[in-house]
């Protein structure tokens, strides 16, 4: 699947927050709350953000492919400042007794087996009935994973399952509203997504981005440590070339 992303250049220093579950500190930004995708009431927000600059519009089925199978791998950035114009544009009915402010950024990911097969970690229906913890994993009410009888990533920073299966994370979509770019939001969204996929057992993270997208290359290579793995000639529908980038995860993130 050809997934094309619009990245923002970030030049703002972010702070970090201690996660009691491990030694990693989740990055934060003043005035921005990072929330999990919950259900399809947020689908329009994701489509609005991702589609704002794309030359290749996706069908709703592309979004649902990611969001239904890996809802916990979609993270939204929502303003919390009362004087933020975008923050005052709310989305009704998302979650219990809440009026969620309109997101201004999002990242959407998935997890594949190393041989290229797609791994369904958890379905949207299962996610809605699960308890969420801070490191992005999901547990059922009895404390066990809803798909405990199926092969899937572990939640112990181990790159391999007991059966030797390796899992690779994939960043499919990253978008930040133009009015909020260059504020560090894109960087924090990706950092949180990487941490979440590492917690789910991924040993590396992959993505593709246009060769001409200097902002994305700066974000992924210079800031986050991705390396170029392959040049994909005429990868996009507009005949644009792409780089496939990979980040190797060591020691947990």
N, C-alpha and C positions, 0 to 999 in steps of 0.2 A: 504494500500500500504506500502510495506517495503522499507523505504528509509534509506540508510546507508551513514554516513558522514565521511569525513576525516578532522579532526581538526588539527590546529597547536597550539603549546604552545606559548603564548605571554608573554613577560616580558619587554616590552618597554612602558614607560610612554607616553601617548598621550595628545595632547592639545585639547581644545574645541573651537567651533565657535558659536557665538550668532546667533540664528534663530529668526528673528524679529516676526515670527508668534506666538511664545509662549515663555515660560521661560526656555525651555530645550536648552542646548548648545550641538550641534552636535560634537562628537569627530573627530579630524583630525590627520593626520600623515604627517610630512614634507616629500615632495617628492612623495606623493601618492594622486591621485585624485579619489574620489568616485563618480561614474557616474551611471545613470539608464540604465537598459536594454532598447533598442529601438526597435529592430526588429531581424529577423532571421539571418541577417548578422553577429550577435554576437553569434549565437547558437553554432557554432563550438568552440568558445572560452570557453563557459560554459561547453560543453561536454568534452573538453580537460582538463580543470581544475578539474572537478568533477570525471572524469574517471581515473585520473592518478594513484590512489592508491586503487581503489575499487576492492574487490574480486567478486562483483556482478555487472557486467556491465549492464547499463540501455539501453533500446532501445530509439531511438529518440522520440518515442511517449511519454515516461515518461517525458522527458524534455519539450516537447511541452505542455503536460498537465499542467505543472506549468506556463510556460512562456507565453502561449497564454491567459490563464485565469487571471493571476496575474502578468503582466509584470512589474508593478510598485513595486512589492515585490522581484525583482531581482536587486541586487546592485553589481557593479563591481569595483574592485580596480585596478587602472591604474597608472603605474609609470609616473612621470613628469620629472625626472632628465634626462638631455641630455646624461649623461655618463652611464646610465643604459642600459646594453646589451638587456634586454627584452623590454625596452621602445622603442628601435630602430626597433623592429619587429612590423610593423604596420598592421592594418586591413583596407583595402580599402573600401570606399563608405559608411561608417556608419555615418548617419546624413548628414546634408546639408553642403557641402563644407568643409569636415573635413576628416583627416586621423587619425583615432583613434589608439593610441598605444595599443599594445597587453595587455589585462588584466592579472594580476598575482594573482588575488583572486576573489571570488564571493560568494554570499549567495543567496539562492533561497527559497522562502517561499510561503505559501498560507494561506487562512482563511477558517475555517469551522464554521458551526453553532454548538452550544453546544451539540445538539443531534446527532452529527456525520455527518450531511449532509454537502455537500460542497457548499460554497457560491461563485458564480461568481461575483466578484466586477466589473470587467471591462474587455472587450475582447481586444486582441492585436490591432485589427483594430480601436477600439474606442480610445485606448491609443495613437495611432499614430496621431490621429487628435485632441488630447486634449492638453491643456496647463498644464505644470508641475510647481508646486510650490515647495519650498525648503523642506516642511515637508512631501513630498512624495505623497500627494493627487493629484487627477486629476479633472479638471473642463473642461466642454465643452466650446465652444466659447461664449455661452450666460451666462456663470457663474454658470450653474447648472450641476449636475452630469448627465452623459449620460444615466444612468439607474435609473433615479429619481422615476420612477413608480414601481420599484421592491424593495423588501425587501433586505437591505444590510447594512453594517456597517456605522455608522455615523462618522463624522470627528470632534467630539467634546470631545474626551476622555471619553465618557460615555459608560460604560460597557454594557448597555442595550439599545435596540431600543425602540421606543414608544410601539411596540407590545409585548415587553417583551423578544424578541429574544436576546440571548447572543452569542457572537462571540469569537472564540479561534484562535489565530495565530498558525502556524505550521512552524517550520524551517526544511525544507526538505533536503537541501544540503548546505554544507559549505566547501570550499576548498581554499587553498593557495599553490602556488608553493613552492617546497621544498627549493629553494634558497632564498625565502623571508619569511620563517617561523621564529618564535621567534622575530618578529619585531612589534607586536601589530596589525597587519592587520586583523587577524581573530576576535579579540576582537571588533575592531571598526566596522567591517562589521555586526556583530551580534547586537551591540548596536544600529546602525542605523536602522537595520531591525526591532528590537523591538520597537523603537520609531515610525517607520512608521506604524506598525501594531496597536500600541496603538492609534495613531492619527486616524486610520480607525475604532476605536471602540472596539478593542479586550480587554477583561478583563483578559486574560491570554495567555501565549505562551507555546506550548508543542513541544517536540522533542523526538527522541529515539537515543541512542548511545550505542556502545558496552561496556559491563562491563569492558573489558580489556583495553579500550581506556583511559588511564590515563590522557593524554593531554586534551581530550575533557571534562572529568569529572572535571579537574582543571579549565578549562575555564568556564564551565557552572555553576558549584556549587560554587567554591571559588571566582571567579571574578564577576560573573553576578547574583548570588543569586537564581539559579534554585534549586528545591528540588526534591528528588526522590519520584515518585508517584507509580511506579509499577515495579516489576521485570518480564521481559518477557523471559521465558525459551525457548531456541532454536529458537530465533526470526528470525535469519538470515539464508540464504540458506546454509551457512557453519556451521550451528548448533550452532552458537555463541549466548550467552545470551545478552540481552539488558536491560538497564534501560530506563523507560519512565520518563522524567523530565518535570517539569512545573514551570513556573515563573508567579506569580500572580502580576498583574499590579495595582498599587494604586496611585491615584493622578496624573496620566499622566506621560509620560516619554519623 
